[in-house]
Amino acid sequence: MPQLPILSGREVVKALERGGYKIVRQRGSHIRMASLARPQWPVTVPRHKTIGRGLLRKIIQDAGLSIEQFLDLL
């Protein structure tokens, strides 16, 4: 399994947008995103300067992507 980079919240949002997710709403520093393919499974991304590898792995899992698929979106 490739090692995940440490990314900012903005970079994660842009990668998920390339993967078909759209911003549904933002409340404070957290962005809620949803996909037309999986509308019942929204993904919440904190808009922080850095997102740790553990949280990034959970966001990728919630989005229904593999790590390789996510890295291709970067």
PDB file of N, H, CA, C and O in Angstrom:
ATOM      1  N   MET A   1       0.854  -1.171   0.000  1.00  0.00           N
ATOM      2  CA  MET A   1       0.000   0.000   0.000  1.00  0.00           C
ATOM      3  C   MET A   1       0.902   1.237   0.000  1.00  0.00           C
ATOM      4  O   MET A   1       1.800   1.341   0.836  1.00  0.00           O
ATOM      5  N   PRO A   2       0.679   2.171  -0.920  1.00  0.00           N
ATOM      6  CA  PRO A   2       1.503   3.378  -0.962  1.00  0.00           C
ATOM      7  C   PRO A   2       1.228   4.265   0.243  1.00  0.00           C
ATOM      8  O   PRO A   2       0.123   4.285   0.785  1.00  0.00           O
ATOM      9  N   GLN A   3       2.260   4.996   0.647  1.00  0.00           N
ATOM     10  H   GLN A   3       3.158   4.979   0.207  1.00  0.00           H
ATOM     11  CA  GLN A   3       2.109   5.887   1.793  1.00  0.00           C
ATOM     12  C   GLN A   3       1.360   7.141   1.369  1.00  0.00           C
ATOM     13  O   GLN A   3       1.615   7.709   0.307  1.00  0.00           O
ATOM     14  N   LEU A   4       0.438   7.558   2.217  1.00  0.00           N
ATOM     15  H   LEU A   4       0.231   7.096   3.080  1.00  0.00           H
ATOM     16  CA  LEU A   4      -0.361   8.742   1.919  1.00  0.00           C
ATOM     17  C   LEU A   4       0.437  10.003   2.215  1.00  0.00           C
ATOM     18  O   LEU A   4       1.170  10.053   3.202  1.00  0.00           O
ATOM     19  N   PRO A   5       0.305  11.017   1.376  1.00  0.00           N
ATOM     20  CA  PRO A   5       0.953  12.295   1.670  1.00  0.00           C
ATOM     21  C   PRO A   5       0.142  13.067   2.707  1.00  0.00           C
ATOM     22  O   PRO A   5      -1.027  12.766   2.946  1.00  0.00           O
ATOM     23  N   ILE A   6       0.766  14.049   3.307  1.00  0.00           N
ATOM     24  H   ILE A   6       1.715  14.293   3.113  1.00  0.00           H
ATOM     25  CA  ILE A   6       0.044  14.953   4.193  1.00  0.00           C
ATOM     26  C   ILE A   6      -0.440  16.105   3.323  1.00  0.00           C
ATOM     27  O   ILE A   6       0.362  16.826   2.729  1.00  0.00           O
ATOM     28  N   LEU A   7      -1.745  16.269   3.254  1.00  0.00           N
ATOM     29  H   LEU A   7      -2.396  15.684   3.737  1.00  0.00           H
ATOM     30  CA  LEU A   7      -2.366  17.258   2.377  1.00  0.00           C
ATOM     31  C   LEU A   7      -3.134  18.279   3.191  1.00  0.00           C
ATOM     32  O   LEU A   7      -3.422  18.064   4.369  1.00  0.00           O
ATOM     33  N   SER A   8      -3.461  19.388   2.556  1.00  0.00           N
ATOM     34  H   SER A   8      -3.227  19.562   1.599  1.00  0.00           H
ATOM     35  CA  SER A   8      -4.347  20.371   3.178  1.00  0.00           C
ATOM     36  C   SER A   8      -5.791  19.992   2.855  1.00  0.00           C
ATOM     37  O   SER A   8      -6.049  19.200   1.949  1.00  0.00           O
ATOM     38  N   GLY A   9      -6.712  20.561   3.597  1.00  0.00           N
ATOM     39  H   GLY A   9      -6.502  21.204   4.333  1.00  0.00           H
ATOM     40  CA  GLY A   9      -8.123  20.308   3.341  1.00  0.00           C
ATOM     41  C   GLY A   9      -8.530  20.742   1.948  1.00  0.00           C
ATOM     42  O   GLY A   9      -9.343  20.083   1.300  1.00  0.00           O
ATOM     43  N   ARG A  10      -7.973  21.839   1.490  1.00  0.00           N
ATOM     44  H   ARG A  10      -7.313  22.374   2.016  1.00  0.00           H
ATOM     45  CA  ARG A  10      -8.290  22.344   0.146  1.00  0.00           C
ATOM     46  C   ARG A  10      -7.853  21.352  -0.933  1.00  0.00           C
ATOM     47  O   ARG A  10      -8.570  21.142  -1.911  1.00  0.00           O
ATOM     48  N   GLU A  11      -6.676  20.741  -0.755  1.00  0.00           N
ATOM     49  H   GLU A  11      -6.093  20.912   0.040  1.00  0.00           H
ATOM     50  CA  GLU A  11      -6.191  19.766  -1.732  1.00  0.00           C
ATOM     51  C   GLU A  11      -7.076  18.518  -1.755  1.00  0.00           C
ATOM     52  O   GLU A  11      -7.322  17.947  -2.817  1.00  0.00           O
ATOM     53  N   VAL A  12      -7.547  18.102  -0.592  1.00  0.00           N
ATOM     54  H   VAL A  12      -7.347  18.566   0.271  1.00  0.00           H
ATOM     55  CA  VAL A  12      -8.430  16.934  -0.519  1.00  0.00           C
ATOM     56  C   VAL A  12      -9.754  17.238  -1.213  1.00  0.00           C
ATOM     57  O   VAL A  12     -10.275  16.400  -1.949  1.00  0.00           O
ATOM     58  N   VAL A  13     -10.300  18.433  -0.982  1.00  0.00           N
ATOM     59  H   VAL A  13      -9.877  19.113  -0.385  1.00  0.00           H
ATOM     60  CA  VAL A  13     -11.563  18.822  -1.612  1.00  0.00           C
ATOM     61  C   VAL A  13     -11.407  18.835  -3.128  1.00  0.00           C
ATOM     62  O   VAL A  13     -12.279  18.332  -3.836  1.00  0.00           O
ATOM     63  N   LYS A  14     -10.320  19.397  -3.638  1.00  0.00           N
ATOM     64  H   LYS A  14      -9.611  19.806  -3.063  1.00  0.00           H
ATOM     65  CA  LYS A  14     -10.109  19.456  -5.082  1.00  0.00           C
ATOM     66  C   LYS A  14      -9.980  18.052  -5.682  1.00  0.00           C
ATOM     67  O   LYS A  14     -10.487  17.795  -6.774  1.00  0.00           O
ATOM     68  N   ALA A  15      -9.307  17.153  -4.978  1.00  0.00           N
ATOM     69  H   ALA A  15      -8.894  17.362  -4.091  1.00  0.00           H
ATOM     70  CA  ALA A  15      -9.171  15.780  -5.472  1.00  0.00           C
ATOM     71  C   ALA A  15     -10.530  15.091  -5.511  1.00  0.00           C
ATOM     72  O   ALA A  15     -10.845  14.399  -6.480  1.00  0.00           O
ATOM     73  N   LEU A  16     -11.337  15.271  -4.467  1.00  0.00           N
ATOM     74  H   LEU A  16     -11.082  15.832  -3.680  1.00  0.00           H
ATOM     75  CA  LEU A  16     -12.661  14.649  -4.451  1.00  0.00           C
ATOM     76  C   LEU A  16     -13.565  15.250  -5.524  1.00  0.00           C
ATOM     77  O   LEU A  16     -14.396  14.543  -6.094  1.00  0.00           O
ATOM     78  N   GLU A  17     -13.415  16.546  -5.805  1.00  0.00           N
ATOM     79  H   GLU A  17     -12.740  17.121  -5.341  1.00  0.00           H
ATOM     80  CA  GLU A  17     -14.197  17.157  -6.883  1.00  0.00           C
ATOM     81  C   GLU A  17     -13.836  16.527  -8.223  1.00  0.00           C
ATOM     82  O   GLU A  17     -14.709  16.314  -9.064  1.00  0.00           O
ATOM     83  N   ARG A  18     -12.553  16.228  -8.426  1.00  0.00           N
ATOM     84  H   ARG A  18     -11.843  16.401  -7.743  1.00  0.00           H
ATOM     85  CA  ARG A  18     -12.143  15.545  -9.662  1.00  0.00           C
ATOM     86  C   ARG A  18     -12.737  14.142  -9.733  1.00  0.00           C
ATOM     87  O   ARG A  18     -12.921  13.592 -10.819  1.00  0.00           O
ATOM     88  N   GLY A  19     -13.035  13.565  -8.568  1.00  0.00           N
ATOM     89  H   GLY A  19     -12.885  14.011  -7.686  1.00  0.00           H
ATOM     90  CA  GLY A  19     -13.612  12.230  -8.509  1.00  0.00           C
ATOM     91  C   GLY A  19     -15.123  12.211  -8.553  1.00  0.00           C
ATOM     92  O   GLY A  19     -15.726  11.152  -8.377  1.00  0.00           O
ATOM     93  N   GLY A  20     -15.758  13.356  -8.782  1.00  0.00           N
ATOM     94  H   GLY A  20     -15.269  14.217  -8.925  1.00  0.00           H
ATOM     95  CA  GLY A  20     -17.207  13.396  -8.939  1.00  0.00           C
ATOM     96  C   GLY A  20     -17.978  13.899  -7.733  1.00  0.00           C
ATOM     97  O   GLY A  20     -19.209  13.906  -7.754  1.00  0.00           O
ATOM     98  N   TYR A  21     -17.293  14.317  -6.689  1.00  0.00           N
ATOM     99  H   TYR A  21     -16.293  14.312  -6.671  1.00  0.00           H
ATOM    100  CA  TYR A  21     -17.971  14.855  -5.511  1.00  0.00           C
ATOM    101  C   TYR A  21     -18.193  16.355  -5.668  1.00  0.00           C
ATOM    102  O   TYR A  21     -17.391  17.047  -6.296  1.00  0.00           O
ATOM    103  N   LYS A  22     -19.271  16.843  -5.101  1.00  0.00           N
ATOM    104  H   LYS A  22     -19.922  16.281  -4.591  1.00  0.00           H
ATOM    105  CA  LYS A  22     -19.610  18.266  -5.126  1.00  0.00           C
ATOM    106  C   LYS A  22     -19.771  18.752  -3.690  1.00  0.00           C
ATOM    107  O   LYS A  22     -20.163  17.991  -2.806  1.00  0.00           O
ATOM    108  N   ILE A  23     -19.467  20.020  -3.471  1.00  0.00           N
ATOM    109  H   ILE A  23     -19.149  20.639  -4.189  1.00  0.00           H
ATOM    110  CA  ILE A  23     -19.659  20.610  -2.148  1.00  0.00           C
ATOM    111  C   ILE A  23     -21.146  20.837  -1.939  1.00  0.00           C
ATOM    112  O   ILE A  23     -21.801  21.514  -2.732  1.00  0.00           O
ATOM    113  N   VAL A  24     -21.674  20.264  -0.862  1.00  0.00           N
ATOM    114  H   VAL A  24     -21.142  19.714  -0.218  1.00  0.00           H
ATOM    115  CA  VAL A  24     -23.085  20.408  -0.531  1.00  0.00           C
ATOM    116  C   VAL A  24     -23.276  21.607   0.389  1.00  0.00           C
ATOM    117  O   VAL A  24     -24.174  22.424   0.188  1.00  0.00           O
ATOM    118  N   ARG A  25     -22.416  21.698   1.405  1.00  0.00           N
ATOM    119  H   ARG A  25     -21.686  21.034   1.569  1.00  0.00           H
ATOM    120  CA  ARG A  25     -22.495  22.836   2.320  1.00  0.00           C
ATOM    121  C   ARG A  25     -21.199  22.928   3.096  1.00  0.00           C
ATOM    122  O   ARG A  25     -20.394  21.997   3.124  1.00  0.00           O
ATOM    123  N   GLN A  26     -21.022  24.080   3.727  1.00  0.00           N
ATOM    124  H   GLN A  26     -21.676  24.836   3.704  1.00  0.00           H
ATOM    125  CA  GLN A  26     -19.877  24.277   4.605  1.00  0.00           C
ATOM    126  C   GLN A  26     -20.376  24.923   5.881  1.00  0.00           C
ATOM    127  O   GLN A  26     -21.131  25.895   5.849  1.00  0.00           O
ATOM    128  N   ARG A  27     -19.948  24.374   6.997  1.00  0.00           N
ATOM    129  H   ARG A  27     -19.335  23.584   7.023  1.00  0.00           H
ATOM    130  CA  ARG A  27     -20.322  24.941   8.286  1.00  0.00           C
ATOM    131  C   ARG A  27     -19.040  25.094   9.091  1.00  0.00           C
ATOM    132  O   ARG A  27     -18.432  24.108   9.506  1.00  0.00           O
ATOM    133  N   GLY A  28     -18.644  26.325   9.304  1.00  0.00           N
ATOM    134  H   GLY A  28     -19.138  27.127   8.967  1.00  0.00           H
ATOM    135  CA  GLY A  28     -17.377  26.565   9.987  1.00  0.00           C
ATOM    136  C   GLY A  28     -16.230  26.115   9.106  1.00  0.00           C
ATOM    137  O   GLY A  28     -16.137  26.502   7.941  1.00  0.00           O
ATOM    138  N   SER A  29     -15.360  25.296   9.669  1.00  0.00           N
ATOM    139  H   SER A  29     -15.435  24.981  10.615  1.00  0.00           H
ATOM    140  CA  SER A  29     -14.192  24.845   8.913  1.00  0.00           C
ATOM    141  C   SER A  29     -14.382  23.457   8.316  1.00  0.00           C
ATOM    142  O   SER A  29     -13.412  22.853   7.856  1.00  0.00           O
ATOM    143  N   HIS A  30     -15.597  22.939   8.313  1.00  0.00           N
ATOM    144  H   HIS A  30     -16.385  23.430   8.686  1.00  0.00           H
ATOM    145  CA  HIS A  30     -15.849  21.605   7.782  1.00  0.00           C
ATOM    146  C   HIS A  30     -16.721  21.680   6.528  1.00  0.00           C
ATOM    147  O   HIS A  30     -17.753  22.350   6.509  1.00  0.00           O
ATOM    148  N   ILE A  31     -16.287  20.984   5.495  1.00  0.00           N
ATOM    149  H   ILE A  31     -15.449  20.439   5.511  1.00  0.00           H
ATOM    150  CA  ILE A  31     -16.969  20.980   4.204  1.00  0.00           C
ATOM    151  C   ILE A  31     -17.647  19.631   4.024  1.00  0.00           C
ATOM    152  O   ILE A  31     -17.013  18.587   4.177  1.00  0.00           O
ATOM    153  N   ARG A  32     -18.916  19.652   3.704  1.00  0.00           N
ATOM    154  H   ARG A  32     -19.431  20.500   3.579  1.00  0.00           H
ATOM    155  CA  ARG A  32     -19.679  18.421   3.450  1.00  0.00           C
ATOM    156  C   ARG A  32     -19.772  18.247   1.945  1.00  0.00           C
ATOM    157  O   ARG A  32     -20.186  19.158   1.228  1.00  0.00           O
ATOM    158  N   MET A  33     -19.386  17.072   1.475  1.00  0.00           N
ATOM    159  H   MET A  33     -19.050  16.332   2.057  1.00  0.00           H
ATOM    160  CA  MET A  33     -19.403  16.773   0.050  1.00  0.00           C
ATOM    161  C   MET A  33     -20.247  15.532  -0.198  1.00  0.00           C
ATOM    162  O   MET A  33     -20.356  14.661   0.665  1.00  0.00           O
ATOM    163  N   ALA A  34     -20.843  15.459  -1.382  1.00  0.00           N
ATOM    164  H   ALA A  34     -20.755  16.167  -2.083  1.00  0.00           H
ATOM    165  CA  ALA A  34     -21.644  14.298  -1.757  1.00  0.00           C
ATOM    166  C   ALA A  34     -21.431  14.011  -3.235  1.00  0.00           C
ATOM    167  O   ALA A  34     -21.079  14.895  -4.016  1.00  0.00           O
ATOM    168  N   SER A  35     -21.653  12.762  -3.597  1.00  0.00           N
ATOM    169  H   SER A  35     -21.939  12.044  -2.963  1.00  0.00           H
ATOM    170  CA  SER A  35     -21.521  12.316  -4.974  1.00  0.00           C
ATOM    171  C   SER A  35     -22.885  11.875  -5.481  1.00  0.00           C
ATOM    172  O   SER A  35     -23.696  11.356  -4.714  1.00  0.00           O
ATOM    173  N   LEU A  36     -23.140  12.078  -6.756  1.00  0.00           N
ATOM    174  H   LEU A  36     -22.482  12.501  -7.379  1.00  0.00           H
ATOM    175  CA  LEU A  36     -24.393  11.597  -7.329  1.00  0.00           C
ATOM    176  C   LEU A  36     -24.453  10.074  -7.291  1.00  0.00           C
ATOM    177  O   LEU A  36     -25.535   9.495  -7.188  1.00  0.00           O
ATOM    178  N   ALA A  37     -23.302   9.432  -7.372  1.00  0.00           N
ATOM    179  H   ALA A  37     -22.423   9.902  -7.456  1.00  0.00           H
ATOM    180  CA  ALA A  37     -23.271   7.971  -7.339  1.00  0.00           C
ATOM    181  C   ALA A  37     -23.529   7.430  -5.936  1.00  0.00           C
ATOM    182  O   ALA A  37     -24.017   6.310  -5.790  1.00  0.00           O
ATOM    183  N   ARG A  38     -23.207   8.212  -4.897  1.00  0.00           N
ATOM    184  H   ARG A  38     -22.811   9.122  -5.016  1.00  0.00           H
ATOM    185  CA  ARG A  38     -23.377   7.779  -3.507  1.00  0.00           C
ATOM    186  C   ARG A  38     -23.969   8.913  -2.664  1.00  0.00           C
ATOM    187  O   ARG A  38     -23.325   9.360  -1.715  1.00  0.00           O
ATOM    188  N   PRO A  39     -25.169   9.387  -2.982  1.00  0.00           N
ATOM    189  CA  PRO A  39     -25.712  10.539  -2.243  1.00  0.00           C
ATOM    190  C   PRO A  39     -26.028  10.236  -0.785  1.00  0.00           C
ATOM    191  O   PRO A  39     -26.070  11.157   0.030  1.00  0.00           O
ATOM    192  N   GLN A  40     -26.251   8.979  -0.435  1.00  0.00           N
ATOM    193  H   GLN A  40     -26.218   8.231  -1.098  1.00  0.00           H
ATOM    194  CA  GLN A  40     -26.580   8.639   0.942  1.00  0.00           C
ATOM    195  C   GLN A  40     -25.328   8.579   1.825  1.00  0.00           C
ATOM    196  O   GLN A  40     -25.455   8.421   3.039  1.00  0.00           O
ATOM    197  N   TRP A  41     -24.133   8.700   1.257  1.00  0.00           N
ATOM    198  H   TRP A  41     -24.030   8.828   0.271  1.00  0.00           H
ATOM    199  CA  TRP A  41     -22.885   8.640   2.002  1.00  0.00           C
ATOM    200  C   TRP A  41     -22.104   9.946   1.833  1.00  0.00           C
ATOM    201  O   TRP A  41     -21.149   9.989   1.058  1.00  0.00           O
ATOM    202  N   PRO A  42     -22.484  10.993   2.531  1.00  0.00           N
ATOM    203  CA  PRO A  42     -21.721  12.236   2.421  1.00  0.00           C
ATOM    204  C   PRO A  42     -20.347  12.095   3.072  1.00  0.00           C
ATOM    205  O   PRO A  42     -20.148  11.265   3.959  1.00  0.00           O
ATOM    206  N   VAL A  43     -19.418  12.906   2.625  1.00  0.00           N
ATOM    207  H   VAL A  43     -19.579  13.580   1.904  1.00  0.00           H
ATOM    208  CA  VAL A  43     -18.053  12.910   3.146  1.00  0.00           C
ATOM    209  C   VAL A  43     -17.796  14.284   3.739  1.00  0.00           C
ATOM    210  O   VAL A  43     -18.071  15.300   3.101  1.00  0.00           O
ATOM    211  N   THR A  44     -17.272  14.322   4.950  1.00  0.00           N
ATOM    212  H   THR A  44     -17.048  13.496   5.468  1.00  0.00           H
ATOM    213  CA  THR A  44     -16.943  15.580   5.603  1.00  0.00           C
ATOM    214  C   THR A  44     -15.432  15.755   5.599  1.00  0.00           C
ATOM    215  O   THR A  44     -14.690  14.873   6.032  1.00  0.00           O
ATOM    216  N   VAL A  45     -14.984  16.912   5.101  1.00  0.00           N
ATOM    217  H   VAL A  45     -15.587  17.628   4.750  1.00  0.00           H
ATOM    218  CA  VAL A  45     -13.555  17.212   5.023  1.00  0.00           C
ATOM    219  C   VAL A  45     -13.287  18.465   5.846  1.00  0.00           C
ATOM    220  O   VAL A  45     -13.881  19.509   5.578  1.00  0.00           O
ATOM    221  N   PRO A  46     -12.405  18.385   6.845  1.00  0.00           N
ATOM    222  CA  PRO A  46     -12.053  19.594   7.580  1.00  0.00           C
ATOM    223  C   PRO A  46     -11.148  20.472   6.719  1.00  0.00           C
ATOM    224  O   PRO A  46     -10.221  19.980   6.076  1.00  0.00           O
ATOM    225  N   ARG A  47     -11.420  21.748   6.713  1.00  0.00           N
ATOM    226  H   ARG A  47     -12.173  22.148   7.235  1.00  0.00           H
ATOM    227  CA  ARG A  47     -10.608  22.668   5.906  1.00  0.00           C
ATOM    228  C   ARG A  47      -9.476  23.210   6.776  1.00  0.00           C
ATOM    229  O   ARG A  47      -9.449  24.385   7.142  1.00  0.00           O
ATOM    230  N   HIS A  48      -8.541  22.310   7.092  1.00  0.00           N
ATOM    231  H   HIS A  48      -8.563  21.356   6.795  1.00  0.00           H
ATOM    232  CA  HIS A  48      -7.398  22.657   7.926  1.00  0.00           C
ATOM    233  C   HIS A  48      -6.154  22.760   7.059  1.00  0.00           C
ATOM    234  O   HIS A  48      -6.150  22.331   5.905  1.00  0.00           O
ATOM    235  N   LYS A  49      -5.096  23.334   7.626  1.00  0.00           N
ATOM    236  H   LYS A  49      -5.099  23.682   8.563  1.00  0.00           H
ATOM    237  CA  LYS A  49      -3.851  23.461   6.869  1.00  0.00           C
ATOM    238  C   LYS A  49      -3.254  22.100   6.542  1.00  0.00           C
ATOM    239  O   LYS A  49      -2.720  21.894   5.453  1.00  0.00           O
ATOM    240  N   THR A  50      -3.346  21.179   7.486  1.00  0.00           N
ATOM    241  H   THR A  50      -3.779  21.347   8.372  1.00  0.00           H
ATOM    242  CA  THR A  50      -2.856  19.826   7.230  1.00  0.00           C
ATOM    243  C   THR A  50      -3.870  18.812   7.748  1.00  0.00           C
ATOM    244  O   THR A  50      -4.504  19.008   8.785  1.00  0.00           O
ATOM    245  N   ILE A  51      -4.002  17.734   7.003  1.00  0.00           N
ATOM    246  H   ILE A  51      -3.487  17.575   6.160  1.00  0.00           H
ATOM    247  CA  ILE A  51      -4.857  16.618   7.406  1.00  0.00           C
ATOM    248  C   ILE A  51      -3.935  15.421   7.566  1.00  0.00           C
ATOM    249  O   ILE A  51      -3.212  15.056   6.640  1.00  0.00           O
ATOM    250  N   GLY A  52      -3.964  14.819   8.730  1.00  0.00           N
ATOM    251  H   GLY A  52      -4.552  15.115   9.483  1.00  0.00           H
ATOM    252  CA  GLY A  52      -3.091  13.683   9.015  1.00  0.00           C
ATOM    253  C   GLY A  52      -3.426  12.473   8.165  1.00  0.00           C
ATOM    254  O   GLY A  52      -4.493  12.386   7.558  1.00  0.00           O
ATOM    255  N   ARG A  53      -2.490  11.547   8.140  1.00  0.00           N
ATOM    256  H   ARG A  53      -1.623  11.617   8.633  1.00  0.00           H
ATOM    257  CA  ARG A  53      -2.660  10.361   7.297  1.00  0.00           C
ATOM    258  C   ARG A  53      -3.823   9.489   7.747  1.00  0.00           C
ATOM    259  O   ARG A  53      -4.528   8.923   6.912  1.00  0.00           O
ATOM    260  N   GLY A  54      -4.032   9.373   9.039  1.00  0.00           N
ATOM    261  H   GLY A  54      -3.460   9.833   9.718  1.00  0.00           H
ATOM    262  CA  GLY A  54      -5.132   8.545   9.538  1.00  0.00           C
ATOM    263  C   GLY A  54      -6.486   9.097   9.134  1.00  0.00           C
ATOM    264  O   GLY A  54      -7.355   8.354   8.679  1.00  0.00           O
ATOM    265  N   LEU A  55      -6.666  10.410   9.303  1.00  0.00           N
ATOM    266  H   LEU A  55      -5.960  11.013   9.673  1.00  0.00           H
ATOM    267  CA  LEU A  55      -7.926  11.043   8.915  1.00  0.00           C
ATOM    268  C   LEU A  55      -8.110  10.994   7.402  1.00  0.00           C
ATOM    269  O   LEU A  55      -9.220  10.773   6.918  1.00  0.00           O
ATOM    270  N   LEU A  56      -7.031  11.196   6.659  1.00  0.00           N
ATOM    271  H   LEU A  56      -6.129  11.375   7.052  1.00  0.00           H
ATOM    272  CA  LEU A  56      -7.116  11.129   5.197  1.00  0.00           C
ATOM    273  C   LEU A  56      -7.538   9.730   4.750  1.00  0.00           C
ATOM    274  O   LEU A  56      -8.348   9.588   3.834  1.00  0.00           O
ATOM    275  N   ARG A  57      -6.994   8.698   5.394  1.00  0.00           N
ATOM    276  H   ARG A  57      -6.336   8.813   6.138  1.00  0.00           H
ATOM    277  CA  ARG A  57      -7.378   7.323   5.065  1.00  0.00           C
ATOM    278  C   ARG A  57      -8.872   7.112   5.314  1.00  0.00           C
ATOM    279  O   ARG A  57      -9.538   6.447   4.521  1.00  0.00           O
ATOM    280  N   LYS A  58      -9.403   7.667   6.400  1.00  0.00           N
ATOM    281  H   LYS A  58      -8.862   8.207   7.044  1.00  0.00           H
ATOM    282  CA  LYS A  58     -10.827   7.542   6.722  1.00  0.00           C
ATOM    283  C   LYS A  58     -11.684   8.295   5.701  1.00  0.00           C
ATOM    284  O   LYS A  58     -12.733   7.794   5.297  1.00  0.00           O
ATOM    285  N   ILE A  59     -11.260   9.479   5.281  1.00  0.00           N
ATOM    286  H   ILE A  59     -10.407   9.885   5.609  1.00  0.00           H
ATOM    287  CA  ILE A  59     -11.994  10.248   4.273  1.00  0.00           C
ATOM    288  C   ILE A  59     -12.048   9.466   2.958  1.00  0.00           C
ATOM    289  O   ILE A  59     -13.091   9.405   2.307  1.00  0.00           O
ATOM    290  N   ILE A  60     -10.918   8.871   2.573  1.00  0.00           N
ATOM    291  H   ILE A  60     -10.070   8.920   3.102  1.00  0.00           H
ATOM    292  CA  ILE A  60     -10.868   8.083   1.341  1.00  0.00           C
ATOM    293  C   ILE A  60     -11.803   6.885   1.446  1.00  0.00           C
ATOM    294  O   ILE A  60     -12.520   6.564   0.497  1.00  0.00           O
ATOM    295  N   GLN A  61     -11.795   6.232   2.590  1.00  0.00           N
ATOM    296  H   GLN A  61     -11.213   6.492   3.361  1.00  0.00           H
ATOM    297  CA  GLN A  61     -12.681   5.083   2.809  1.00  0.00           C
ATOM    298  C   GLN A  61     -14.142   5.514   2.749  1.00  0.00           C
ATOM    299  O   GLN A  61     -14.958   4.831   2.129  1.00  0.00           O
ATOM    300  N   ASP A  62     -14.488   6.637   3.384  1.00  0.00           N
ATOM    301  H   ASP A  62     -13.825   7.191   3.888  1.00  0.00           H
ATOM    302  CA  ASP A  62     -15.865   7.133   3.360  1.00  0.00           C
ATOM    303  C   ASP A  62     -16.311   7.484   1.943  1.00  0.00           C
ATOM    304  O   ASP A  62     -17.489   7.358   1.607  1.00  0.00           O
ATOM    305  N   ALA A  63     -15.362   7.927   1.112  1.00  0.00           N
ATOM    306  H   ALA A  63     -14.406   8.030   1.385  1.00  0.00           H
ATOM    307  CA  ALA A  63     -15.689   8.292  -0.267  1.00  0.00           C
ATOM    308  C   ALA A  63     -15.834   7.064  -1.164  1.00  0.00           C
ATOM    309  O   ALA A  63     -16.246   7.186  -2.318  1.00  0.00           O
ATOM    310  N   GLY A  64     -15.502   5.895  -0.650  1.00  0.00           N
ATOM    311  H   GLY A  64     -15.167   5.795   0.287  1.00  0.00           H
ATOM    312  CA  GLY A  64     -15.630   4.678  -1.445  1.00  0.00           C
ATOM    313  C   GLY A  64     -14.522   4.511  -2.466  1.00  0.00           C
ATOM    314  O   GLY A  64     -14.709   3.847  -3.485  1.00  0.00           O
ATOM    315  N   LEU A  65     -13.370   5.109  -2.200  1.00  0.00           N
ATOM    316  H   LEU A  65     -13.218   5.648  -1.372  1.00  0.00           H
ATOM    317  CA  LEU A  65     -12.239   5.030  -3.115  1.00  0.00           C
ATOM    318  C   LEU A  65     -11.137   4.178  -2.507  1.00  0.00           C
ATOM    319  O   LEU A  65     -11.068   4.014  -1.289  1.00  0.00           O
ATOM    320  N   SER A  66     -10.285   3.641  -3.353  1.00  0.00           N
ATOM    321  H   SER A  66     -10.341   3.774  -4.343  1.00  0.00           H
ATOM    322  CA  SER A  66      -9.069   3.003  -2.858  1.00  0.00           C
ATOM    323  C   SER A  66      -7.999   4.092  -2.755  1.00  0.00           C
ATOM    324  O   SER A  66      -8.148   5.182  -3.309  1.00  0.00           O
ATOM    325  N   ILE A  67      -6.936   3.783  -2.049  1.00  0.00           N
ATOM    326  H   ILE A  67      -6.815   2.898  -1.599  1.00  0.00           H
ATOM    327  CA  ILE A  67      -5.856   4.765  -1.911  1.00  0.00           C
ATOM    328  C   ILE A  67      -5.246   5.068  -3.273  1.00  0.00           C
ATOM    329  O   ILE A  67      -4.920   6.219  -3.563  1.00  0.00           O
ATOM    330  N   GLU A  68      -5.091   4.058  -4.102  1.00  0.00           N
ATOM    331  H   GLU A  68      -5.356   3.123  -3.867  1.00  0.00           H
ATOM    332  CA  GLU A  68      -4.522   4.263  -5.435  1.00  0.00           C
ATOM    333  C   GLU A  68      -5.422   5.162  -6.284  1.00  0.00           C
ATOM    334  O   GLU A  68      -4.933   6.038  -6.998  1.00  0.00           O
ATOM    335  N   GLN A  69      -6.742   4.944  -6.204  1.00  0.00           N
ATOM    336  H   GLN A  69      -7.139   4.233  -5.624  1.00  0.00           H
ATOM    337  CA  GLN A  69      -7.675   5.791  -6.955  1.00  0.00           C
ATOM    338  C   GLN A  69      -7.577   7.237  -6.486  1.00  0.00           C
ATOM    339  O   GLN A  69      -7.579   8.158  -7.302  1.00  0.00           O
ATOM    340  N   PHE A  70      -7.490   7.437  -5.175  1.00  0.00           N
ATOM    341  H   PHE A  70      -7.488   6.689  -4.512  1.00  0.00           H
ATOM    342  CA  PHE A  70      -7.396   8.796  -4.649  1.00  0.00           C
ATOM    343  C   PHE A  70      -6.095   9.459  -5.093  1.00  0.00           C
ATOM    344  O   PHE A  70      -6.098  10.623  -5.492  1.00  0.00           O
ATOM    345  N   LEU A  71      -4.988   8.730  -5.026  1.00  0.00           N
ATOM    346  H   LEU A  71      -4.985   7.784  -4.701  1.00  0.00           H
ATOM    347  CA  LEU A  71      -3.705   9.306  -5.428  1.00  0.00           C
ATOM    348  C   LEU A  71      -3.708   9.685  -6.905  1.00  0.00           C
ATOM    349  O   LEU A  71      -3.042  10.644  -7.294  1.00  0.00           O
ATOM    350  N   ASP A  72      -4.443   8.950  -7.730  1.00  0.00           N
ATOM    351  H   ASP A  72      -4.984   8.171  -7.413  1.00  0.00           H
ATOM    352  CA  ASP A  72      -4.562   9.302  -9.148  1.00  0.00           C
ATOM    353  C   ASP A  72      -5.325  10.610  -9.344  1.00  0.00           C
ATOM    354  O   ASP A  72      -5.128  11.297 -10.347  1.00  0.00           O
ATOM    355  N   LEU A  73      -6.193  10.960  -8.397  1.00  0.00           N
ATOM    356  H   LEU A  73      -6.353  10.402  -7.582  1.00  0.00           H
ATOM    357  CA  LEU A  73      -6.975  12.196  -8.503  1.00  0.00           C
ATOM    358  C   LEU A  73      -6.177  13.434  -8.102  1.00  0.00           C
ATOM    359  O   LEU A  73      -6.584  14.557  -8.402  1.00  0.00           O
ATOM    360  N   LEU A  74      -5.051  13.238  -7.430  1.00  0.00           N
ATOM    361  H   LEU A  74      -4.721  12.326  -7.187  1.00  0.00           H
ATOM    362  CA  LEU A  74      -4.253  14.392  -6.979  1.00  0.00           C
ATOM    363  C   LEU A  74      -3.558  15.086  -8.126  1.00  0.00           C
ATOM    364  O   LEU A  74      -2.851  16.070  -7.915  1.00  0.00           O
TER     365      LEU A  74
END
